[in-house]
Amino acid sequence: MEDKKIKEILEKGVEEIIEKDSLEKKLKSGKKLTIKFGADPTAPDLHLGHSICLKKIKEFQDLGHKVVFIIGDFTAKIGDPSGRTKARPPLSEKEIKENTKTYLTQVGKILDTKKIGIKRNSEWLSKMSFADIFKISHFFTVNQLLEGNIFRKRWEEHKPIWIQEFFYPILQAYDSVIIKSDVEIGGTDQLFNMLMGRLLQSYFKQAPQDIITLKLLIGTEGKQKMSKSFGNYIGIAEKPKEQYGKIMSIPDSLILHYFELCAKFSPAQLRQVKKDFESSQINPRDLKAKLAKEIVAIYHGTDEAREAEKEFNRVFKEREIPKELKTCELQFKSLNILDLLVKTNLTSSKAKARRLVEQGAVKLILDISRQSPATAPPRRDPANHAYGGFRQRRKCGKKLKRTIKNWREKIEIKKGTIIQAGKRKFVKLV
């Protein structure tokens, strides 16, 4: 059984191992290894991309190895430059503290938190003097740093590379020295950083850590890796309905990718999903629903997954209003629709708001279910059931909906009005 688990560790979802023979020998020796995994608190959520590494770490934990989870609260002040076309914006101490509050709870959805060591790299990095930094910097050259994909592209495109960014791979490499890491696990984008850890350990007369790189999960938009910085992520602690909806929004091209990396399916089950997808006999939407239900069940349980599915179908199949609505109080008699969308946090900018309006994705929904006959809009024009600019819905006469077509339109602010932006965002004015 242990040989089977070791084989799984070395093969399942693995892109590359450095050094495979060394790691296999260590695993078979029975020695308890120190497994390193780190995450910078650049946002409050750990996401499904992190879960791929955490599930691999769980395999080590099940064999009794020591897991050290490093929260990069010091390195977050610099920001990991991996895969970035520009420097990350600096984070304040307050932002970092807020973002780390729920990390342990989220990690506990996959790992046994009673059996892991939690470290913050500020514990040692914040105590370093300039002399200490000069000492470890002495082992690296600018040539080495520019050789990595982290900086090479920006260098070739004559884009700025800030001095502090060079320190990121050096400082996170020092994390490996401090905890005496035997194995570091990360996505393929982290290979350069992890190799720096091996290099620095050798200078400190430690055995260089072995490295496991895993596939990167593509974000919900289908282009870039899932990342908190890109805003294309699905948090493992997000509400079930939010998780379900985000998974249903991914492009069809990512269905097999997500099944492979995020679902707890056996090889035989994955082969069947692939067969169903490629046969075109099953609607991709039904496969996504199966995927969404599976992932929500992993992090919230089967009952919550069932409820999330019901709510999604109610809103998107039956075109009803969500049972739970965010609310917003506004002290205005009327607002331009673009201002209204920004002030209710349905969009982050007027430019995005205008695009939504031009796409016909913004709707006003008037709830008349609690209005008395005297105050409810009169029913007129039986040919099209239209009144007051609203069109009565076929299935329910209690709610009236209309699409905003003119981005210059001013909207009268009325209590109880629901604003819909896109398919999944709703706000009720209170």
ABEGO torsion letter per residue (X at the ends): XAAAAAAAAAABGBABBOBAAAAAAAAAAGBBBBBBBBBBBABABBBAAAAAAAAAAAAAAAAGBBBBBBBBAAAAAAEBABGBABBBBBBBAAAAAAAAAAAAAAAAAABBAAABBBBBAAAAAAABBAAAAAAAAAABBAAAAAABAAAAAAAAAGBBBBAAAAAAAAAAAAAAAAAGBABBBBBAAAAAAAAAAAAAAAAAGBBBBBBBBBBBBBBAAGABBBBAAAGABBBAABBAAAAAAAAAABBAAAAAAAAAAABBBBAAAAAAAAAAAAAGABBAAAAAAAAAAAAAAAAAEAAAAAAAAAAAAAAAAAGBBBABBBBBBBBBABBBAAAAAAAAGABABAAAAAAAAAAGABBBBBBAAABBAAABBBBBGAAAGBBGGBBBBAABAABBBBBBABAABBBBBBBGBBBBBEAABBBBBX
